[in-house]
Structures are given as C-alpha cells and as structure tokens.
C-alpha cells in the first residue's frame, strides 16, 4: 500500500481530478443560484443545488438524515477493524460504541 501511495503524482491528481471536481461543484452551485430569485434563502439555494446533481447525487444524501447516518455507520463498520488492535477485534461492545462515535459524530462534521 505504501508503494502505491508513493506512486501517486500529486500535481496530476490536483490538476485532473480535484480541479475538475471543484469546477463541477461550482457550476452546479452557480446554476442553482441563477435559477432562483435574487432574494432566495441559503436553504433554497442548497435544495436547488442538490436537485441539480440529479442521479449523480451521492446515495448517502438521497434519503435524508437517516440515510446519511446509516451510510456513515456502514463506513465506520468498514474502518473499525483497521483501528482496533488484534486483541480488541472480538469485542462487539467496543465495536458498536466506536461505530456510534465515528458514524454519528465524526463523519457528520
């Protein structure tokens, strides 16, 4: 894994992937803002922007807060085995506690 990380060309990653994603998100926001009256609230702009994503909207955001929390908890379930020392991996109570902390609090930031 460390070898693969070392092979990443940072300037290409930034110029091709991150910059392209930033322009895409900015375009969605600008289109949403233009489609609303000048005195539209931030909540209305946000709703219009989310509608602008259409089928490209991430599945964690499609079903509201509950769906997002479920997605975050599943993501935490995937991460937790990498965080725990080998002797603690069998503790279900520790796993569930960490899942709630990571999935409900840390990933919500």
C-alpha positions as CSV (number, residue, x, y, z in Angstrom):
1,X,0.0,0.0,0.0
2,X,2.8,2.4,0.8
3,X,4.3,1.7,-2.6
4,X,1.1,2.6,-4.3
5,X,0.8,5.8,-2.3
6,X,4.3,6.8,-3.3
7,X,3.4,6.3,-7.0
8,X,0.7,9.0,-6.9
9,X,1.6,12.0,-9.0
10,X,0.3,14.9,-6.8
11,X,0.3,17.6,-9.5
12,X,-1.7,15.4,-11.9
13,X,-4.1,14.4,-9.2
14,X,-4.8,18.0,-8.4
15,X,-5.0,19.2,-11.9
16,X,-7.0,16.4,-13.4
17,X,-9.2,15.1,-10.6
18,X,-9.6,17.7,-7.9
19,X,-9.8,20.7,-10.1
20,X,-12.3,19.0,-12.3
21,X,-14.4,18.1,-9.3
22,X,-14.2,21.6,-7.9
23,X,-15.3,23.2,-11.2
24,X,-18.2,20.7,-11.5
25,X,-19.5,21.6,-8.0
26,X,-19.0,25.3,-8.6
27,X,-21.0,25.0,-11.8
28,X,-23.9,23.2,-10.0
29,X,-24.0,26.0,-7.4
30,X,-23.9,28.8,-9.9
31,X,-26.7,27.2,-12.0
32,X,-28.8,26.7,-8.9
33,X,-28.3,30.3,-7.8
34,X,-29.2,31.6,-11.2
35,X,-32.4,29.6,-11.3
36,X,-33.7,31.3,-8.2
37,X,-34.8,34.8,-7.4
38,X,-32.1,37.2,-6.0
39,X,-33.5,37.1,-2.5
40,X,-33.6,33.3,-2.2
41,X,-32.5,31.9,1.1
42,X,-29.5,29.7,1.6
43,X,-31.8,26.7,2.2
44,X,-33.5,27.3,-1.2
45,X,-30.2,27.5,-2.9
46,X,-29.0,24.3,-1.3
47,X,-32.1,22.5,-2.3
48,X,-31.8,23.7,-5.9
49,X,-28.2,22.7,-6.0
50,X,-29.0,19.2,-4.7
51,X,-31.6,18.8,-7.3
52,X,-29.0,19.9,-9.9
53,X,-27.0,16.8,-9.2
54,X,-29.8,14.6,-10.3
55,X,-28.7,10.9,-10.5
56,X,-25.1,11.9,-9.6
57,X,-26.1,12.8,-6.1
58,X,-24.3,10.6,-3.6
59,X,-26.5,7.9,-2.2
60,X,-25.9,9.0,1.4
61,X,-27.7,12.3,0.6
62,X,-30.6,10.9,-1.3
63,X,-32.7,9.7,1.6
64,X,-32.2,12.5,4.1
65,X,-30.5,12.5,7.6
66,X,-31.4,8.8,8.4
67,X,-29.9,7.6,5.2
68,X,-26.8,9.6,5.7
69,X,-26.4,8.3,9.2
70,X,-26.8,4.7,8.0
71,X,-24.2,5.2,5.3
72,X,-21.8,6.7,7.9
73,X,-22.3,3.8,10.3
74,X,-21.6,1.3,7.5
75,X,-18.5,3.2,6.6
76,X,-17.4,3.2,10.2
77,X,-18.0,-0.6,10.3
78,X,-15.5,-0.9,7.4
79,X,-12.9,1.3,9.1
80,X,-13.1,0.0,12.7
81,X,-11.2,-3.3,12.1
82,X,-8.2,-1.3,10.9
83,X,-8.3,0.9,14.0
84,X,-8.5,-1.8,16.7
85,X,-5.6,-3.8,18.0
86,X,-5.8,-7.5,17.3
87,X,-6.8,-8.4,20.8
88,X,-9.8,-6.0,20.8
89,X,-11.3,-7.0,17.4
90,X,-13.5,-9.6,19.1
91,X,-15.3,-7.1,21.4
92,X,-18.7,-6.4,20.0
93,X,-19.5,-3.8,22.6
94,X,-16.3,-1.8,21.7
95,X,-17.1,-2.2,18.0
96,X,-20.7,-0.8,18.5
97,X,-19.5,2.0,20.7
98,X,-16.9,3.1,18.1
99,X,-19.4,2.8,15.3
100,X,-21.7,5.1,17.0
101,X,-19.0,7.6,17.8
102,X,-17.4,7.5,14.3
103,X,-20.7,7.2,12.4
104,X,-22.8,9.6,14.3
105,X,-20.3,12.2,15.4
106,X,-17.0,12.3,13.5
107,X,-18.3,11.7,10.0
108,X,-21.1,14.3,10.5
109,X,-18.5,17.2,10.7
